[in-house]
Every structure is written in structure tokens, then in C-alpha cells.
């Protein structure tokens, strides 16, 4: 029986899954493999480690893999896709397909059907497909100018909120807050001045490192940031929904009652799914996202479970899609 390999490569971690025709056999997780963020050497280390560990856990050798599909942030760009393909070809002598992470996330959530996936990981985006196969995306413009609601955005917003609020209180008092202390610990600093210096350093720090501390806190400033993340993610989802599922496309049904004709609108359900560590680790973001998006468009039906894009990558490897594949 042939074996297949799916990889989800992100800015925080890389997940590799090995399966046969019907079953998931093993998974493994390594470090980040987003080449733009961590460079080619670090990406190679993470990709090779995740493949070797997943194959070992499945009891097979990498050479036994029949086909591989990789989904990664920015991997839809031809030059990055070719680099990822070349790195994996060093240990995988099989066809390797490299696609953007939005494609594998959509596949994991809806297979080949319609729907909108909203990702909130290190970065963020919304991507969808309608019933005719048309696609649209919004967001995902990068941490320096966008990625609203992402782990990076949450960390940056948290630092901003804390420093602005600290202007109202004596520094030695404000620094003793458990929430502020958790942010300090994440970056290895001890004062507000150090926090500000780290935030403004060049190259910029890893703001996504702070997102776990924010998600774990009930402090009003943390909740304010998480609420904002949920709203931002709902807004980007609504943009894609509006492009792919405009309300005027709702099916109209004619019904006759007592010899009088009435026209009613049967709103088609729009499937929406969530993916990424922000959704996975913050119930508050999920709740705000759900409520906000339902207000923006009551037609949506949101899957309460956070989907894993690596499942989509493995499914695409099984299907043997020719798009972007190379030997």
C-alpha cells in the first residue's frame, strides 16, 4: 500500500503527517519553516526533521513515500515553492507538490466543496471558494502592514496597550501586574523601558511570542486585545463572503397560499471554518469571531472545531493533484 506525506509549514512550527490510502499513520512537529521569516537554513532543518520524525513514527523510510504535498505561508510564490521543493527533494525522491497554506487549509475544512476558511496563526487571512469553484482571498498582507488578528498582531497590540496604559500609573506599580510580568517573561525583559526598547528594536522582535501570555490572561487589557482580534478576523471573513456569496444570489422561492403569491428568500448556508494557533488557544477570540460574523452575515454556519491544514495537505497528496507538482 502506498504512503503519502502532507506538510504544513508556518512561521512558528512545521507539522508533517504520514498516511496510507485511508488512514493517518503518524505526525511530527518541528520548528518554523517559513523561508521569508527564518531563512533557508532554518527552514531546511525544520522540514527535514519533521519528515524524518514522522516517517520514523510511521515505521517507514522517506524513500517509501509515494507523493508529498506541502502547504506553506508564501509558498504559492514560484521562487519560494521551488526552494521548498528543492529542500525536500534532498530526502524525498518522489513527486512533491508545493502550494500556499490557504489551499491546504481550505482542503482540510471543505474537501473540494464551497466555504470560507479563516486563518489566525503567526499571520492571518481569509480564503474561500464558491459553488462554481471561484476563489477569493482577503488579508494576509504581512506582519508589518497587516495580518490583523494574527499572533503577531496580538503581541504587537498587547505591547501597545500596556505601554499606553502605563502612562497613567507609576511604573513600579504597573510592572507588578501578573499580566505585565507574563509579557516580560516571554521576552526576557524586566521593565517597561526594556519592553519598549525590545519592541522598537531592529530587526523587529517576535511579537507572536507574546500571544500565548495574552490568550491566557483575564486582564482587561488582554481581553481588549483578544476582542479586537476576533472582530478583525470576522471583518476579513466578511469581505471574502461578500465577494463569493453576495446576498442577491440567495435562492428565491415562489409559494402560493390562499390564491395569493408570496416571495420568500431561502438564504443558502455559507460554511465557515477556523484554523491557526490563535483560534486554537483562545476561546475568547473564537467567541467574539463567531458572534461578530453572525451579526455581519446570519447565513454563516461556523464549524466550532479548529481544523488542521496538514490534513488538507495529506488529502491533496493522496489525490495526486498535478497542480504545481514536480518530480
C-alpha positions as CSV (number, residue, x, y, z in Angstrom):
1,X,0.0,0.0,0.0
2,X,1.4,3.4,-0.9
3,X,2.2,6.0,1.7
4,X,1.7,9.8,1.4
5,X,3.1,12.8,3.2
6,X,1.5,16.1,4.0
7,X,3.3,19.1,5.4
8,X,2.0,22.4,6.9
9,X,4.9,24.8,7.2
10,X,4.4,28.0,9.1
11,X,6.2,30.8,10.8
12,X,6.0,29.1,14.3
13,X,6.1,25.4,13.6
14,X,6.1,22.7,10.9
15,X,3.8,19.8,11.1
16,X,4.2,16.6,9.0
17,X,1.7,13.9,8.6
18,X,2.2,10.4,7.1
19,X,-0.8,8.3,5.9
20,X,-1.8,5.5,3.6
21,X,-4.8,5.5,1.3
22,X,-7.3,5.8,4.1
23,X,-5.6,6.3,7.5
24,X,-3.4,8.8,9.2
25,X,-0.4,6.8,10.5
26,X,1.8,9.4,12.3
27,X,2.5,13.1,12.8
28,X,5.6,15.0,13.9
29,X,6.2,18.7,14.7
30,X,9.4,20.7,14.2
31,X,10.4,24.3,14.2
32,X,9.4,27.1,11.7
33,X,9.9,26.7,8.0
34,X,8.6,30.0,6.6
35,X,11.7,30.9,4.5
36,X,10.8,34.6,4.4
37,X,10.8,34.8,8.2
38,X,13.5,32.3,9.3
39,X,15.7,31.8,6.2
40,X,16.5,28.8,4.1
41,X,18.9,27.1,6.5
42,X,16.4,27.1,9.4
43,X,13.6,26.1,7.0
44,X,15.7,23.1,5.8
45,X,16.4,22.0,9.3
46,X,12.7,22.1,10.3
47,X,11.4,20.4,7.1
48,X,14.0,17.6,7.2
49,X,13.4,17.0,10.9
50,X,9.6,16.8,10.6
51,X,9.8,14.4,7.7
52,X,12.3,12.1,9.3
53,X,10.4,12.0,12.6
54,X,7.0,11.4,11.0
55,X,8.3,8.6,8.8
56,X,10.1,7.0,11.8
57,X,6.9,7.2,13.8
58,X,5.0,5.5,10.9
59,X,7.7,2.8,10.7
60,X,8.7,3.7,7.1
61,X,11.6,5.3,5.3
62,X,11.3,8.6,3.5
63,X,12.1,6.8,0.2
64,X,8.8,4.8,0.6
65,X,6.7,8.0,0.3
66,X,4.7,7.9,-3.0
67,X,3.8,11.6,-3.1
68,X,4.2,14.7,-1.0
69,X,2.1,17.9,-0.7
70,X,3.4,20.9,1.2
71,X,1.3,23.9,2.2
72,X,3.2,26.9,3.5
73,X,2.9,30.7,4.1
74,X,4.0,32.4,0.9
75,X,4.7,29.0,-0.7
76,X,2.4,29.9,-3.6
77,X,5.1,32.2,-4.9
78,X,7.1,30.3,-7.6
79,X,10.5,31.1,-6.3
80,X,9.7,30.1,-2.7
81,X,7.9,27.0,-3.9
82,X,10.9,25.9,-5.9
83,X,13.2,26.4,-2.9
84,X,10.9,24.3,-0.7
85,X,10.7,21.6,-3.4
86,X,14.5,21.5,-3.7
87,X,14.9,21.3,0.1
88,X,12.5,18.3,0.3
89,X,13.9,16.6,-2.8
90,X,17.2,16.2,-0.8
91,X,15.4,13.5,1.3
92,X,12.3,12.6,-0.7
93,X,12.8,11.1,-4.2
94,X,9.1,11.4,-5.1
95,X,6.8,13.9,-6.7
96,X,6.4,17.0,-4.5
97,X,3.6,19.5,-4.8
98,X,4.0,22.9,-3.1
99,X,1.0,25.1,-2.6
100,X,0.0,28.1,-0.4
101,X,-1.2,27.4,3.1
102,X,-4.6,28.8,2.2
103,X,-5.2,26.0,-0.3
104,X,-4.4,23.2,2.2
105,X,-6.5,24.9,4.9
106,X,-9.4,25.1,2.5
107,X,-9.0,21.5,1.6
108,X,-8.8,20.4,5.2
109,X,-12.0,22.3,6.0
110,X,-14.2,21.6,3.0
111,X,-12.5,19.0,0.8
112,X,-13.4,20.2,-2.7
113,X,-16.7,21.9,-1.7
114,X,-17.5,25.6,-1.1
115,X,-16.7,27.5,2.1
116,X,-14.6,30.1,3.7
117,X,-11.5,29.4,5.8
118,X,-10.2,32.0,8.3
119,X,-6.6,31.5,9.4
120,X,-5.1,33.1,12.5
121,X,-1.7,31.8,13.1
122,X,1.6,33.8,13.0
123,X,-0.1,35.7,10.2
124,X,-3.8,35.8,9.1
125,X,-6.0,35.7,6.1
126,X,-9.4,34.6,4.8
127,X,-9.8,32.4,1.7
128,X,-12.8,30.9,0.1
129,X,-14.4,29.0,-2.8
130,X,-17.9,29.2,-4.1
131,X,-20.1,26.5,-5.5
132,X,-18.7,27.2,-9.0
133,X,-15.1,26.8,-8.0
134,X,-14.3,30.6,-8.0
135,X,-11.9,31.6,-5.2
136,X,-11.2,34.9,-3.3
137,X,-8.9,35.9,-0.5
138,X,-8.5,38.9,1.8
139,X,-5.9,39.9,4.3
140,X,-2.5,38.2,4.6
141,X,-0.5,41.3,3.6
142,X,2.3,40.6,6.1
143,X,3.1,41.4,9.7
144,X,4.5,44.9,9.1
145,X,1.3,46.3,7.5
146,X,-1.5,43.8,8.1
147,X,-2.3,40.3,9.4
148,X,-4.9,41.7,11.7
149,X,-6.0,39.2,14.4
150,X,-2.9,37.1,14.0
151,X,-0.5,36.1,16.8
152,X,1.9,38.8,15.6
153,X,-0.9,41.4,15.7
154,X,-2.0,40.3,19.1
155,X,1.5,40.6,20.5
156,X,2.1,44.0,19.0
157,X,-1.3,45.3,20.1
158,X,-0.7,44.0,23.6
159,X,2.6,45.9,23.9
160,X,1.0,49.0,22.6
161,X,-1.9,48.7,25.0
162,X,0.3,48.1,28.0
163,X,2.7,50.9,27.3
164,X,-0.1,53.4,26.7
165,X,-1.9,52.3,29.9
166,X,1.4,52.6,31.9
167,X,1.5,56.3,31.3
168,X,-1.4,56.6,33.7
169,X,0.3,54.8,36.6
170,X,3.7,54.8,38.4
171,X,5.9,52.4,36.6
172,X,7.0,50.3,39.6
173,X,3.3,49.7,40.4
174,X,2.2,48.8,36.9
175,X,5.2,46.5,36.4
176,X,4.0,44.3,39.3
177,X,0.8,43.2,37.4
178,X,0.9,39.4,36.7
179,X,-0.2,40.1,33.1
180,X,2.7,42.6,32.5
181,X,5.0,40.1,34.2
182,X,3.9,37.4,31.8
183,X,4.8,39.7,28.8
184,X,8.1,40.5,30.4
185,X,8.9,36.8,30.9
186,X,8.0,35.9,27.3
187,X,10.6,38.3,26.0
188,X,13.1,38.0,28.9
189,X,12.8,41.7,30.0
190,X,12.2,43.1,33.4
191,X,11.0,46.7,33.0
192,X,8.6,48.7,30.8
193,X,11.5,50.6,29.4
194,X,13.1,47.3,28.3
195,X,9.8,46.1,26.8
196,X,9.6,49.3,24.8
197,X,13.2,49.0,23.6
198,X,12.7,45.4,22.6
199,X,9.5,46.3,20.7
200,X,11.3,49.0,18.7
201,X,14.5,47.1,18.0
202,X,15.8,46.4,14.5
203,X,15.3,43.7,13.3
204,X,11.9,43.6,15.0
205,X,11.3,41.1,17.7
206,X,9.0,38.1,17.5
207,X,5.7,39.7,18.7
208,X,3.9,36.3,18.2
209,X,5.8,35.0,21.2
210,X,3.6,37.2,23.4
211,X,0.3,35.9,22.1
212,X,0.2,32.9,24.5
213,X,0.5,35.2,27.5
214,X,-2.2,37.4,26.2
215,X,-4.6,34.5,25.5
216,X,-4.0,33.1,29.0
217,X,-4.8,36.3,30.8
218,X,-8.1,37.7,32.1
219,X,-6.6,41.2,32.5
220,X,-8.9,43.8,30.9
221,X,-6.1,44.9,28.6
222,X,-5.6,41.3,27.3
223,X,-9.3,40.9,26.8
224,X,-9.4,44.1,24.9
225,X,-6.8,42.9,22.5
226,X,-8.4,39.5,22.1
227,X,-11.8,41.1,21.5
228,X,-10.2,43.2,18.8
229,X,-8.6,40.2,17.2
230,X,-11.9,38.4,17.0
231,X,-13.6,41.4,15.4
232,X,-10.8,41.9,12.9
233,X,-10.9,38.3,11.8
234,X,-14.7,38.4,11.4
235,X,-14.3,41.5,9.2
236,X,-11.8,39.8,6.9
237,X,-14.0,36.8,6.6
238,X,-17.0,39.0,5.7
239,X,-15.0,40.5,2.9
240,X,-14.5,37.1,1.3
241,X,-18.1,36.1,1.9
242,X,-19.3,39.2,0.3
243,X,-17.3,38.6,-2.8
244,X,-18.2,34.9,-3.2
245,X,-21.7,34.7,-1.7
246,X,-23.4,38.0,-2.4
247,X,-26.8,38.2,-0.8
248,X,-28.5,38.9,-4.1
249,X,-27.6,35.3,-5.1
250,X,-29.9,33.9,-2.5
251,X,-32.4,31.5,-3.9
252,X,-35.9,32.9,-4.3
253,X,-38.8,30.6,-4.0
254,X,-42.4,31.3,-5.1
255,X,-45.0,29.9,-2.9
256,X,-48.8,30.1,-3.3
257,X,-51.0,30.5,-0.3
258,X,-54.8,31.2,-0.4
259,X,-54.5,32.1,-4.1
260,X,-52.1,34.8,-3.2
261,X,-48.4,34.7,-4.3
262,X,-45.7,35.4,-1.8
263,X,-42.0,35.6,-2.5
264,X,-39.6,34.4,0.2
265,X,-35.8,34.3,0.3
266,X,-34.2,31.0,1.2
267,X,-30.7,32.0,2.3
268,X,-28.1,29.4,1.4
269,X,-25.9,28.4,4.3
270,X,-22.3,29.5,4.0
271,X,-19.8,27.1,5.6
272,X,-17.0,28.9,7.6
273,X,-14.1,27.2,9.4
274,X,-11.3,28.4,11.6
275,X,-7.6,27.4,11.6
276,X,-4.4,28.5,13.3
277,X,-3.0,28.7,16.8
278,X,-4.8,31.9,17.8
279,X,-8.2,30.2,17.3
280,X,-6.9,27.0,18.9
281,X,-5.6,28.6,22.1
282,X,-8.1,31.4,22.7
283,X,-11.7,30.7,23.4
284,X,-12.3,34.4,23.7
285,X,-11.2,35.1,20.1
286,X,-13.3,32.2,18.9
287,X,-16.4,33.5,20.7
288,X,-16.0,37.1,19.5
289,X,-15.3,35.9,16.0
290,X,-18.4,33.8,16.0
291,X,-20.7,36.4,17.4
292,X,-19.4,39.2,15.2
293,X,-19.5,37.2,12.0
294,X,-23.0,36.0,12.7
295,X,-24.1,39.6,13.1
296,X,-22.4,40.6,9.9
297,X,-24.0,37.7,7.9
298,X,-26.6,35.4,9.6
299,X,-26.2,33.0,6.7
300,X,-22.9,31.6,8.0
301,X,-22.5,28.2,9.6
302,X,-19.3,28.2,11.6
303,X,-17.6,24.9,12.4
304,X,-16.8,25.1,16.1
305,X,-13.7,22.8,15.7
306,X,-10.4,24.3,14.6
307,X,-9.2,22.5,11.5
308,X,-5.6,21.4,10.9
309,X,-4.2,22.3,7.5
310,X,-1.9,19.4,7.5
311,X,-4.9,17.2,7.0
312,X,-5.6,19.1,3.8
313,X,-2.0,18.6,2.6
314,X,-2.2,14.9,3.2
315,X,-5.5,14.7,1.4
316,X,-4.0,16.6,-1.6
317,X,-1.0,14.2,-1.6
318,X,-3.4,11.3,-1.8
319,X,-5.4,12.8,-4.6
320,X,-2.2,13.3,-6.6
321,X,-3.1,16.8,-7.8
322,X,-0.9,17.7,-10.7
323,X,-1.0,21.5,-9.9
324,X,2.5,22.6,-9.1
325,X,3.8,19.1,-8.8
326,X,7.4,18.3,-9.7
327,X,9.4,15.1,-9.6
